[in-house]
């Protein structure tokens, strides 16, 4: 049902009380920088912080994607939620009285608000009930289990609100419905009771179980996990999906761990409740646990909000089930992992132990050292591929090579891919360094089948540009490169709809403007992105202050009839200009590394020899890629 219109006084009061730093800090790790705060933008993927929050202005702005606004807009955009819904949530959080424009709608509004509030309330009461039951005689076996089997101190038991669900079929039902006067339907919606199939009435979902409250990131109880104290199956029973609880969107102990994740700049994900609890009890406060399902992309994004460098360690069991769980988790977040947007490590503890068992006989410092030494996910997967394989046997060698190629093909970042090509080539060479270049070329050929695996003459600029101009003119004719860069800058300034595409192309190809006056103008453009008003007008204002530096590019601020026609075919011209810049850079880099390789003695400096070989060969493949595409003729720029 649609939320009634809110009174302007309510909206203004929420704006006054909802501190922007407080709100954003729940989702982004912020660092103080001068008067403002900075962090990694939650609206686009980045590795260098460009997201700023001003407490004095109560505004946020991202220099990377231009997202900006106040606390209300931040929560709206992040959660794709409606304005009124966000205002109501913030009003509850900051205890702002809610008024609506139509008094007759207040009753309906209160009903909508109260359902979630009542669920929070009844779950909190249930948690207190379970905690009280744990301290009674009926909870003695649960206490003994926690202290004798799990070695948990009283402080840890209280910190996590652990409790006990009595064995009776209707114990909780009687307490909450008959004594506390909660409606039975509310308990059912909270996932605490179920209707009997015959005879009417309800029965408790959790009976004779050790109870573990599951909380949201704000510390509110939203569900429970119950561990059996008998032979009853399942061993662990979770609350069903409810209005408040979704298993695939929740991580156990995140409310307790978010500070530790921020402080250590790393998140550790374990499989079980007691693994996470044991780590926290040992002072390792950056640990969370999945809830019996494969780690989802949404859970990963949620936990990485608190790590600036996006470090994530999966500490799953080393047995077959744990290995499969790690593989499933990797497949879930492969998109982030292959792009390098998460620094993913895999930790398998010695002797197949889980974190809880490991800490029985080892110190927290031992565990920390294992975290430090944990392999990156690609190294771990490569080790899984070659595990129990004899590479001297043709069949095993072929199968391992095929699996490695399949893995390497998915790596988007060229530098990362090239590193692992060399790494895998060393493994496949079985210690014979003379075979490494051959293995490198073999892997590269299978990763990019159309590339020529043997050394050949570098692709000429003439061929790559459709035969319109000679190679020497590409590298020596400054006017062509200057024209391409100038066109790109002019399009950026006068065609706002193309700006993001230009930025994306430059970043993807790791390109910079070659000519100094173009580099200077680009820097001014980047620094002007936060200014209000028209970009060209802002740049012209800067020109008044920097007339000497901007004199060579001031003509780009204006469009005449000729320049208007030039940018009519904007997407094609952008691609052609980018390709021209890319080609020039690639040929220069190719010749540079080729020369270094030819000058290096492979016997005296084998590592440097191999490094230069890999570098020039990588540039050669990139040139060949441009050659294969041949999407645009040089005439697009003329």
KACORTA-V420475 format. One line per field, one symbol per residue. psi: psi as a letter, one per 30 degrees, with the letter a starting at -180 (. if undefined). A space follows every 50 residues. Layout:
psi: ???
This chain:
psi: kkklkkkeeeeeeeeefjkeeeeefffkjkkkjbfaklakkfflklfkkg jkkjeefhllkkfeggklaaeeeeeeeeghlleeeeeeeeeeeghkkkkl ejeffeeeeeeeefeeeeeeeeeeeeeeeeeeeeflefgefeeeeeeeef hkleeeeeeghkakjlflfgeeeeeeeeefhkkeeeeeffgflkkkfkfl allkekkhkkkjkkllfggkkfalkkkkgagkklekklllkaefkjefgk kkgeeffeeeeeefhkkkklelefeeeeeefggiggklklhglkkleeee eefffgjeghkkkjillfaeeeeeeeeeeeeegeeeeefgfkiklkjjlk gglleeeefeglleeeeeeeeefklleeeeeeeeefkgkjffkeeeeeee eeeeeeeeffjekeeeeeefeeeeeeeffhfjfffeeeeeeeeeeeeiff kkflklkkkleeefgggflleeeeffjfeeeeeeeeeeeeeeefieffee eeeeeeeeghklkekefeeeeeeeeeffffklakeeeeeeeeeefheeeg efgfffflkaeefeeegeheeeeeeeeeeeeeeeeeeeeeeeeeeeeffk jfeeieeeeeeeeeeeeeeeeeeeeeeeeheklffff.
